[in-house]
Amino acid sequence: MPYAIGKQSQAICDRCGQEYGYSQLRKEWQGLKTCPSCWEAKHPQLGPFRVPREPQAIFQPRPDRKEPLDVPVGEGVVFPPWQDGSLHGTTSVGIVTVVTS
C-alpha cells in the first residue's frame, strides 16, 4: 500500500516543538523527527567501530631455507679468519655455577 506524499501536512518537531511541513522534518539517529535547525548528525565516537582484521596465515607458506651453519669454536676464535684476514671474532667463557636443591 503506497503512502501519501503529504504536501499539505504539518508536523511538530520532537526537539523544539515548532510546527513545520511534514516533508521538512528529518529523522535523527535516535529516532526523533526534527526540523532542519534542530537536526544533528550522529557523533563518530558513538558509531559502530570497525575492528581491524587480524592478518591471516598464508596458504602453504614457503619459509626461508636455512642452510646448516658450522661455527668452529676453540682457541678463543669463533670464526675462522677470512682469506684476507680482515674478519675476526673472539670470545671467552666465564664461570657458571649451578646449584640445585
MMTF fields as JSON, N, C-alpha, C and O atoms, coordinates in Angstrom:
{
  "mmtfVersion": "1.0.0",
  "mmtfProducer": "UNKNOWN",
  "numBonds": 403,
  "numAtoms": 404,
  "numGroups": 101,
  "numChains": 1,
  "numModels": 1,
  "chainsPerModel": [1],
  "groupsPerChain": [101],
  "chainIdList": ["A"],
  "bondAtomList": [4, 2, 8, 6, 12, 10, 16, 14, 20, 18, 24, 22, 28, 26, 32, 30, 36, 34, 40, 38, 44, 42, 48, 46, 52, 50, 56, 54, 60, 58, 64, 62, 68, 66, 72, 70, 76, 74, 80, 78, 84, 82, 88, 86, 92, 90, 96, 94, 100, 98, 104, 102, 108, 106, 112, 110, 116, 114, 120, 118, 124, 122, 128, 126, 132, 130, 136, 134, 140, 138, 144, 142, 148, 146, 152, 150, 156, 154, 160, 158, 164, 162, 168, 166, 172, 170, 176, 174, 180, 178, 184, 182, 188, 186, 192, 190, 196, 194, 200, 198, 204, 202, 208, 206, 212, 210, 216, 214, 220, 218, 224, 222, 228, 226, 232, 230, 236, 234, 240, 238, 244, 242, 248, 246, 252, 250, 256, 254, 260, 258, 264, 262, 268, 266, 272, 270, 276, 274, 280, 278, 284, 282, 288, 286, 292, 290, 296, 294, 300, 298, 304, 302, 308, 306, 312, 310, 316, 314, 320, 318, 324, 322, 328, 326, 332, 330, 336, 334, 340, 338, 344, 342, 348, 346, 352, 350, 356, 354, 360, 358, 364, 362, 368, 366, 372, 370, 376, 374, 380, 378, 384, 382, 388, 386, 392, 390, 396, 394, 400, 398],
  "bondOrderList": [1, 1, 1, 1, 1, 1, 1, 1, 1, 1, 1, 1, 1, 1, 1, 1, 1, 1, 1, 1, 1, 1, 1, 1, 1, 1, 1, 1, 1, 1, 1, 1, 1, 1, 1, 1, 1, 1, 1, 1, 1, 1, 1, 1, 1, 1, 1, 1, 1, 1, 1, 1, 1, 1, 1, 1, 1, 1, 1, 1, 1, 1, 1, 1, 1, 1, 1, 1, 1, 1, 1, 1, 1, 1, 1, 1, 1, 1, 1, 1, 1, 1, 1, 1, 1, 1, 1, 1, 1, 1, 1, 1, 1, 1, 1, 1, 1, 1, 1, 1],
  "groupList": [{"groupName": "MET", "atomNameList": ["N", "CA", "C", "O"], "elementList": ["N", "C", "C", "O"], "formalChargeList": [0, 0, 0, 0], "bondAtomList": [1, 0, 2, 1, 3, 2], "bondOrderList": [1, 1, 2], "singleLetterCode": "M", "chemCompType": "L-PEPTIDE LINKING"}, {"groupName": "PRO", "atomNameList": ["N", "CA", "C", "O"], "elementList": ["N", "C", "C", "O"], "formalChargeList": [0, 0, 0, 0], "bondAtomList": [1, 0, 2, 1, 3, 2], "bondOrderList": [1, 1, 2], "singleLetterCode": "P", "chemCompType": "L-PEPTIDE LINKING"}, {"groupName": "TYR", "atomNameList": ["N", "CA", "C", "O"], "elementList": ["N", "C", "C", "O"], "formalChargeList": [0, 0, 0, 0], "bondAtomList": [1, 0, 2, 1, 3, 2], "bondOrderList": [1, 1, 2], "singleLetterCode": "Y", "chemCompType": "L-PEPTIDE LINKING"}, {"groupName": "ALA", "atomNameList": ["N", "CA", "C", "O"], "elementList": ["N", "C", "C", "O"], "formalChargeList": [0, 0, 0, 0], "bondAtomList": [1, 0, 2, 1, 3, 2], "bondOrderList": [1, 1, 2], "singleLetterCode": "A", "chemCompType": "L-PEPTIDE LINKING"}, {"groupName": "ILE", "atomNameList": ["N", "CA", "C", "O"], "elementList": ["N", "C", "C", "O"], "formalChargeList": [0, 0, 0, 0], "bondAtomList": [1, 0, 2, 1, 3, 2], "bondOrderList": [1, 1, 2], "singleLetterCode": "I", "chemCompType": "L-PEPTIDE LINKING"}, {"groupName": "GLY", "atomNameList": ["N", "CA", "C", "O"], "elementList": ["N", "C", "C", "O"], "formalChargeList": [0, 0, 0, 0], "bondAtomList": [1, 0, 2, 1, 3, 2], "bondOrderList": [1, 1, 2], "singleLetterCode": "G", "chemCompType": "PEPTIDE LINKING"}, {"groupName": "LYS", "atomNameList": ["N", "CA", "C", "O"], "elementList": ["N", "C", "C", "O"], "formalChargeList": [0, 0, 0, 0], "bondAtomList": [1, 0, 2, 1, 3, 2], "bondOrderList": [1, 1, 2], "singleLetterCode": "K", "chemCompType": "L-PEPTIDE LINKING"}, {"groupName": "GLN", "atomNameList": ["N", "CA", "C", "O"], "elementList": ["N", "C", "C", "O"], "formalChargeList": [0, 0, 0, 0], "bondAtomList": [1, 0, 2, 1, 3, 2], "bondOrderList": [1, 1, 2], "singleLetterCode": "Q", "chemCompType": "L-PEPTIDE LINKING"}, {"groupName": "SER", "atomNameList": ["N", "CA", "C", "O"], "elementList": ["N", "C", "C", "O"], "formalChargeList": [0, 0, 0, 0], "bondAtomList": [1, 0, 2, 1, 3, 2], "bondOrderList": [1, 1, 2], "singleLetterCode": "S", "chemCompType": "L-PEPTIDE LINKING"}, {"groupName": "CYS", "atomNameList": ["N", "CA", "C", "O"], "elementList": ["N", "C", "C", "O"], "formalChargeList": [0, 0, 0, 0], "bondAtomList": [1, 0, 2, 1, 3, 2], "bondOrderList": [1, 1, 2], "singleLetterCode": "C", "chemCompType": "L-PEPTIDE LINKING"}, {"groupName": "ASP", "atomNameList": ["N", "CA", "C", "O"], "elementList": ["N", "C", "C", "O"], "formalChargeList": [0, 0, 0, 0], "bondAtomList": [1, 0, 2, 1, 3, 2], "bondOrderList": [1, 1, 2], "singleLetterCode": "D", "chemCompType": "L-PEPTIDE LINKING"}, {"groupName": "ARG", "atomNameList": ["N", "CA", "C", "O"], "elementList": ["N", "C", "C", "O"], "formalChargeList": [0, 0, 0, 0], "bondAtomList": [1, 0, 2, 1, 3, 2], "bondOrderList": [1, 1, 2], "singleLetterCode": "R", "chemCompType": "L-PEPTIDE LINKING"}, {"groupName": "GLU", "atomNameList": ["N", "CA", "C", "O"], "elementList": ["N", "C", "C", "O"], "formalChargeList": [0, 0, 0, 0], "bondAtomList": [1, 0, 2, 1, 3, 2], "bondOrderList": [1, 1, 2], "singleLetterCode": "E", "chemCompType": "L-PEPTIDE LINKING"}, {"groupName": "LEU", "atomNameList": ["N", "CA", "C", "O"], "elementList": ["N", "C", "C", "O"], "formalChargeList": [0, 0, 0, 0], "bondAtomList": [1, 0, 2, 1, 3, 2], "bondOrderList": [1, 1, 2], "singleLetterCode": "L", "chemCompType": "L-PEPTIDE LINKING"}, {"groupName": "TRP", "atomNameList": ["N", "CA", "C", "O"], "elementList": ["N", "C", "C", "O"], "formalChargeList": [0, 0, 0, 0], "bondAtomList": [1, 0, 2, 1, 3, 2], "bondOrderList": [1, 1, 2], "singleLetterCode": "W", "chemCompType": "L-PEPTIDE LINKING"}, {"groupName": "THR", "atomNameList": ["N", "CA", "C", "O"], "elementList": ["N", "C", "C", "O"], "formalChargeList": [0, 0, 0, 0], "bondAtomList": [1, 0, 2, 1, 3, 2], "bondOrderList": [1, 1, 2], "singleLetterCode": "T", "chemCompType": "L-PEPTIDE LINKING"}, {"groupName": "HIS", "atomNameList": ["N", "CA", "C", "O"], "elementList": ["N", "C", "C", "O"], "formalChargeList": [0, 0, 0, 0], "bondAtomList": [1, 0, 2, 1, 3, 2], "bondOrderList": [1, 1, 2], "singleLetterCode": "H", "chemCompType": "L-PEPTIDE LINKING"}, {"groupName": "PHE", "atomNameList": ["N", "CA", "C", "O"], "elementList": ["N", "C", "C", "O"], "formalChargeList": [0, 0, 0, 0], "bondAtomList": [1, 0, 2, 1, 3, 2], "bondOrderList": [1, 1, 2], "singleLetterCode": "F", "chemCompType": "L-PEPTIDE LINKING"}, {"groupName": "VAL", "atomNameList": ["N", "CA", "C", "O"], "elementList": ["N", "C", "C", "O"], "formalChargeList": [0, 0, 0, 0], "bondAtomList": [1, 0, 2, 1, 3, 2], "bondOrderList": [1, 1, 2], "singleLetterCode": "V", "chemCompType": "L-PEPTIDE LINKING"}],
  "groupTypeList": [0, 1, 2, 3, 4, 5, 6, 7, 8, 7, 3, 4, 9, 10, 11, 9, 5, 7, 12, 2, 5, 2, 8, 7, 13, 11, 6, 12, 14, 7, 5, 13, 6, 15, 9, 1, 8, 9, 14, 12, 3, 6, 16, 1, 7, 13, 5, 1, 17, 11, 18, 1, 11, 12, 1, 7, 3, 4, 17, 7, 1, 11, 1, 10, 11, 6, 12, 1, 13, 10, 18, 1, 18, 5, 12, 5, 18, 18, 17, 1, 1, 14, 7, 10, 5, 8, 13, 16, 5, 15, 15, 8, 18, 5, 4, 18, 15, 18, 18, 15, 8],
  "groupIdList": [1, 2, 3, 4, 5, 6, 7, 8, 9, 10, 11, 12, 13, 14, 15, 16, 17, 18, 19, 20, 21, 22, 23, 24, 25, 26, 27, 28, 29, 30, 31, 32, 33, 34, 35, 36, 37, 38, 39, 40, 41, 42, 43, 44, 45, 46, 47, 48, 49, 50, 51, 52, 53, 54, 55, 56, 57, 58, 59, 60, 61, 62, 63, 64, 65, 66, 67, 68, 69, 70, 71, 72, 73, 74, 75, 76, 77, 78, 79, 80, 81, 82, 83, 84, 85, 86, 87, 88, 89, 90, 91, 92, 93, 94, 95, 96, 97, 98, 99, 100, 101],
  "secStructList": [7, 7, 7, 7, 7, 7, 1, 1, 7, 3, 3, 3, 7, 6, 6, 6, 7, 7, 3, 3, 3, 4, 4, 4, 7, 3, 3, 7, 6, 6, 1, 7, 3, 3, 7, 6, 6, 6, 7, 7, 7, 7, 7, 4, 4, 4, 1, 7, 7, 7, 7, 7, 7, 7, 7, 7, 7, 7, 1, 1, 7, 7, 7, 7, 7, 7, 7, 7, 7, 7, 7, 7, 7, 5, 6, 6, 3, 3, 3, 7, 7, 7, 6, 6, 1, 7, 7, 7, 3, 3, 7, 7, 7, 7, 7, 7, 7, 7, 7, 7, 7],
  "xCoordList": [0.84, 0.0, 0.887, 1.684, 0.773, 1.603, 1.106, -0.074, 2.03, 1.714, 1.472, 1.912, 0.77, 0.523, 1.794, 2.615, 1.968, 3.152, 3.129, 4.175, 2.013, 1.891, 2.338, 2.999, 2.001, 2.399, 1.781, 2.432, 0.56, -0.151, -0.057, -0.552, 0.562, 0.589, 1.542, 2.555, 1.2, 2.035, 2.475, 1.757, 3.661, 4.174, 4.924, 5.346, 5.086, 5.749, 7.125, 7.282, 8.113, 9.486, 9.54, 9.025, 10.157, 10.255, 11.194, 11.118, 12.06, 13.024, 12.575, 12.596, 12.172, 11.828, 10.312, 9.891, 9.499, 8.058, 7.416, 6.221, 8.162, 7.613, 6.932, 7.255, 5.998, 5.267, 5.959, 6.255, 6.212, 6.872, 6.097, 5.223, 6.419, 5.855, 6.392, 7.551, 5.541, 5.92, 7.175, 8.014, 7.312, 8.46, 9.748, 10.83, 9.661, 10.852, 11.533, 12.728, 10.813, 11.398, 12.306, 12.049, 13.369, 14.318, 14.446, 14.357, 14.654, 14.789, 16.248, 17.153, 16.468, 17.812, 18.174, 17.345, 19.411, 19.895, 19.228, 19.21, 18.676, 17.978, 16.525, 15.837, 16.048, 14.673, 13.754, 12.569, 14.248, 13.432, 13.254, 14.179, 12.076, 11.815, 12.016, 11.234, 13.057, 13.398, 13.441, 13.55, 13.351, 13.417, 14.879, 15.784, 15.115, 16.492, 17.403, 18.599, 16.879, 17.728, 18.063, 19.099, 17.226, 17.468, 18.196, 18.738, 18.212, 18.794, 20.291, 20.985, 20.794, 22.231, 22.638, 21.929, 23.787, 24.291, 24.83, 25.15, 24.918, 25.46, 26.962, 27.68, 27.421, 28.834, 29.63, 29.188, 30.797, 31.57, 31.974, 32.139, 32.138, 32.539, 31.421, 31.682, 30.183, 29.059, 28.775, 27.996, 29.392, 29.097, 29.659, 30.477, 29.225, 29.816, 31.249, 31.519, 32.139, 33.538, 33.886, 33.419, 34.703, 35.19, 36.508, 37.487, 36.509, 37.707, 38.624, 38.182, 39.898, 40.789, 40.935, 41.015, 40.968, 41.078, 42.476, 43.47, 42.519, 43.796, 44.393, 43.661, 45.706, 46.298, 46.171, 46.36, 45.856, 45.68, 46.972, 47.831, 47.089, 48.252, 48.192, 47.11, 49.327, 49.406, 49.169, 49.644, 48.435, 48.15, 49.42, 50.032, 49.817, 51.02, 52.249, 52.795, 52.682, 53.829, 55.121, 55.253, 56.048, 57.364, 58.389, 58.875, 58.725, 59.669, 61.069, 61.396, 61.882, 63.261, 63.984, 63.761, 64.837, 65.591, 66.84, 67.575, 67.07, 68.242, 69.255, 69.019, 70.352, 71.423, 72.124, 72.158, 72.677, 73.445, 74.647, 75.311, 74.9, 75.99, 76.941, 76.561, 78.159, 79.197, 79.954, 80.472, 80.019, 80.756, 81.842, 81.572, 83.067, 84.142, 84.455, 84.624, 84.529, 84.831, 86.055, 86.115, 86.995, 88.199, 89.314, 89.35, 90.194, 91.34, 90.919, 91.658, 89.729, 89.292, 88.82, 88.54, 88.723, 88.313, 86.967, 86.818, 85.999, 84.687, 84.635, 84.23, 85.026, 85.009, 86.443, 87.351, 86.633, 87.989, 88.275, 87.345, 89.492, 89.805, 89.49, 89.659, 89.031, 88.778, 90.116, 91.175, 90.045, 91.284, 92.211, 93.432, 91.615, 92.474, 92.721, 93.482, 92.084, 92.32, 91.652, 92.037, 90.639, 90.036, 88.953, 88.647, 88.367, 87.268, 87.706, 88.132, 87.596, 87.975, 86.992, 86.672, 86.51, 85.65, 86.266, 86.736, 86.272, 86.846, 85.783, 84.846, 85.951, 85.007, 85.734, 86.853, 85.077, 85.623, 84.469, 83.357, 84.727, 83.7, 84.038, 85.174, 83.044, 83.259, 82.899, 82.731, 82.785, 82.463, 80.98, 80.421, 80.347, 78.921, 78.758, 79.313, 77.99, 77.732, 76.252, 75.419, 75.92, 74.531, 74.326, 75.037, 73.359, 73.062, 71.641, 70.713, 71.463, 70.131, 69.875, 70.794, 68.664, 68.371, 67.103, 66.695],
  "yCoordList": [-1.171, 0.0, 1.237, 1.415, 2.088, 3.296, 4.343, 4.391, 5.173, 6.246, 7.554, 7.718, 8.481, 9.8, 10.64, 10.422, 11.585, 12.447, 13.432, 13.678, 13.988, 14.892, 16.302, 16.921, 16.832, 18.201, 19.231, 20.216, 19.02, 19.974, 19.624, 20.381, 18.506, 18.036, 18.862, 19.369, 18.983, 19.684, 18.671, 17.715, 18.89, 18.009, 18.858, 19.973, 18.342, 19.065, 18.454, 17.234, 19.325, 18.895, 18.286, 18.873, 17.116, 16.433, 17.146, 16.914, 17.991, 18.634, 20.027, 20.317, 20.89, 22.265, 22.492, 23.486, 21.614, 21.741, 22.689, 22.962, 23.193, 24.09, 23.271, 22.104, 23.904, 23.238, 23.514, 24.664, 22.458, 22.552, 21.706, 20.926, 21.863, 20.98, 19.565, 19.376, 18.588, 17.188, 16.8, 16.063, 17.285, 16.917, 17.611, 17.217, 18.635, 19.331, 18.592, 18.787, 17.752, 17.055, 15.921, 15.256, 15.739, 14.652, 13.76, 14.227, 12.487, 11.524, 11.47, 11.308, 11.609, 11.534, 10.089, 9.189, 9.876, 8.539, 7.985, 6.772, 8.872, 8.423, 8.089, 7.563, 8.385, 8.099, 9.305, 9.175, 10.478, 11.69, 12.306, 12.293, 12.842, 13.607, 15.074, 15.635, 15.702, 17.066, 17.992, 17.547, 19.291, 20.307, 20.482, 19.989, 21.17, 21.353, 22.067, 21.775, 22.987, 23.703, 22.859, 23.085, 21.906, 21.05, 19.754, 19.086, 19.401, 18.119, 18.105, 19.068, 17.025, 16.873, 15.455, 14.485, 15.371, 14.069, 13.273, 13.825, 11.993, 11.124, 11.373, 11.448, 11.498, 11.743, 10.494, 9.38, 10.657, 9.494, 8.554, 7.357, 9.067, 8.207, 7.256, 6.239, 7.578, 6.732, 5.64, 4.726, 5.725, 4.792, 3.406, 3.21, 2.459, 1.126, 1.177, 1.691, 0.654, 0.698, -0.488, -1.605, -0.232, -1.318, -1.785, -1.041, -3.003, -3.571, -4.011, -4.715, -3.609, -4.051, -5.566, -6.181, -6.134, -7.587, -8.049, -7.369, -9.212, -9.816, -10.39, -10.945, -10.271, -10.868, -12.383, -13.001, -12.961, -14.403, -15.06, -14.421, -16.318, -17.069, -17.265, -17.337, -17.347, -17.556, -19.033, -19.901, -19.308, -20.679, -21.323, -20.797, -22.422, -23.182, -22.286, -22.115, -21.719, -20.808, -21.538, -22.733, -20.833, -21.374, -20.568, -19.547, -21.015, -20.246, -20.25, -21.088, -19.302, -19.249, -20.524, -21.076, -20.965, -22.181, -21.822, -20.903, -22.541, -22.281, -23.398, -24.565, -23.008, -23.966, -24.277, -23.433, -25.463, -25.752, -24.81, -24.512, -24.363, -23.417, -24.03, -24.342, -24.192, -24.72, -23.556, -22.701, -23.524, -22.481, -23.173, -23.748, -23.117, -23.739, -22.898, -21.682, -23.553, -22.853, -23.521, -24.74, -22.71, -23.244, -22.23, -21.424, -22.264, -21.372, -19.908, -19.057, -19.59, -18.212, -17.582, -16.383, -18.354, -17.814, -18.424, -19.646, -17.584, -18.084, -18.344, -19.429, -17.397, -17.555, -17.71, -17.036, -18.58, -18.656, -17.38, -16.789, -16.952, -15.736, -15.931, -17.017, -14.857, -14.91, -14.974, -14.854, -15.161, -15.337, -14.133, -14.279, -12.944, -11.762, -11.422, -10.502, -12.158, -11.954, -10.725, -10.275, -10.151, -8.908, -9.112, -8.189, -10.306, -10.529, -11.517, -12.631, -11.094, -11.967, -11.753, -10.609, -12.808, -12.696, -13.474, -14.594, -12.906, -13.599, -13.718, -12.923, -14.72, -14.941, -15.511, -16.013, -15.423, -16.043, -16.555, -16.033, -17.568, -18.181, -17.915, -18.116, -17.462, -17.213, -18.45, -19.54, -18.265, -19.363, -19.35, -18.316, -20.494, -20.62, -21.609, -22.707, -21.224, -22.09, -22.405, -21.499, -23.692, -24.128, -24.867, -25.828, -24.423, -25.065, -25.591, -24.834, -26.864, -27.448, -27.98, -28.464, -27.894, -28.426, -29.247, -29.78],
  "zCoordList": [0.0, 0.0, 0.0, 0.922, -0.997, -1.049, -0.063, 0.283, 0.375, 1.314, 0.567, -0.572, 1.216, 0.647, 0.731, 1.621, -0.171, -0.197, 0.965, 1.565, 1.295, 2.435, 2.135, 2.969, 0.971, 0.618, 1.561, 1.91, 1.968, 2.811, 4.302, 5.138, 4.645, 6.038, 6.887, 6.405, 8.134, 9.112, 10.166, 10.459, 10.732, 11.78, 12.797, 12.489, 13.986, 15.076, 15.299, 15.36, 15.417, 15.695, 17.094, 18.046, 17.223, 18.518, 19.488, 20.694, 18.995, 19.858, 20.306, 21.502, 19.377, 19.756, 19.861, 20.452, 19.314, 19.433, 18.43, 18.537, 17.47, 16.456, 15.355, 15.134, 14.686, 13.616, 12.283, 11.956, 11.519, 10.216, 9.224, 9.604, 7.972, 6.96, 7.171, 7.541, 6.931, 7.177, 6.402, 6.919, 5.176, 4.346, 4.787, 4.35, 5.642, 6.124, 7.266, 7.49, 7.992, 9.138, 8.659, 7.655, 9.423, 9.129, 10.352, 11.488, 10.113, 11.207, 11.656, 10.838, 12.978, 13.543, 13.829, 13.692, 14.225, 14.549, 15.808, 16.016, 16.655, 17.86, 17.585, 18.459, 16.387, 16.032, 16.103, 15.796, 16.497, 16.587, 15.208, 14.396, 14.942, 13.724, 14.082, 14.849, 13.535, 13.914, 12.699, 11.557, 12.979, 11.935, 11.495, 12.167, 10.384, 9.913, 10.912, 10.954, 11.713, 12.665, 13.897, 14.523, 14.257, 15.424, 15.066, 15.947, 13.804, 13.407, 13.654, 13.326, 14.23, 14.415, 14.038, 14.306, 13.417, 12.962, 14.147, 15.2, 13.947, 14.99, 15.122, 14.124, 16.351, 16.598, 16.227, 16.511, 15.598, 15.165, 16.296, 16.063, 17.518, 18.629, 19.05, 19.693, 18.695, 19.079, 18.07, 18.343, 16.92, 15.843, 16.09, 16.989, 15.302, 15.412, 14.906, 13.821, 15.68, 15.333, 14.461, 14.686, 13.476, 12.632, 13.227, 13.284, 13.656, 14.244, 13.112, 12.204, 13.147, 12.075, 12.1, 13.164, 10.947, 10.85, 11.215, 10.96, 11.813, 12.135, 10.855, 10.035, 10.665, 9.477, 9.522, 10.569, 8.4, 8.31, 7.851, 7.244, 8.146, 7.704, 6.191, 5.608, 5.582, 4.147, 3.86, 4.592, 2.795, 2.409, 1.875, 0.945, 2.431, 2.075, 1.964, 0.874, 3.076, 3.028, 2.7, 2.962, 2.142, 1.831, 2.613, 2.125, 3.824, 4.637, 4.028, 3.187, 4.468, 4.011, 4.415, 5.492, 3.541, 3.803, 4.596, 4.234, 5.659, 6.493, 6.252, 6.565, 5.705, 5.452, 6.769, 7.665, 6.894, 8.121, 8.222, 7.229, 9.421, 9.652, 10.663, 11.792, 10.247, 11.135, 11.737, 11.018, 13.064, 13.773, 14.58, 15.635, 14.083, 14.86, 16.097, 16.005, 17.241, 18.489, 19.094, 19.252, 19.415, 20.039, 19.943, 19.014, 20.864, 20.927, 20.932, 20.436, 21.492, 21.611, 20.302, 20.274, 19.22, 17.931, 17.564, 17.551, 17.268, 16.879, 15.385, 14.968, 14.586, 13.137, 12.651, 13.138, 11.714, 11.16, 10.369, 9.819, 10.296, 9.554, 8.071, 7.517, 7.454, 6.017, 5.309, 5.924, 4.033, 3.269, 3.419, 3.488, 3.468, 3.619, 5.091, 5.392, 6.009, 7.434, 8.012, 9.091, 7.312, 7.774, 8.824, 9.579, 8.885, 9.828, 10.888, 10.583, 12.137, 13.246, 14.381, 14.705, 14.987, 16.149, 17.295, 17.098, 18.473, 19.623, 20.703, 20.772, 21.533, 22.615, 23.817, 23.709, 24.961, 26.158, 26.987, 26.905, 27.781, 28.599, 30.057, 30.487, 30.815, 32.233, 33.041, 32.495, 34.328, 35.231, 35.532, 35.898, 35.38, 35.654, 36.779, 36.733, 37.806, 38.936, 38.969, 38.98, 38.984, 39.036, 40.349, 40.643, 41.138, 42.42, 42.355, 42.071, 42.612, 42.656, 44.059, 44.72, 44.501, 45.822, 45.801, 46.833]
}
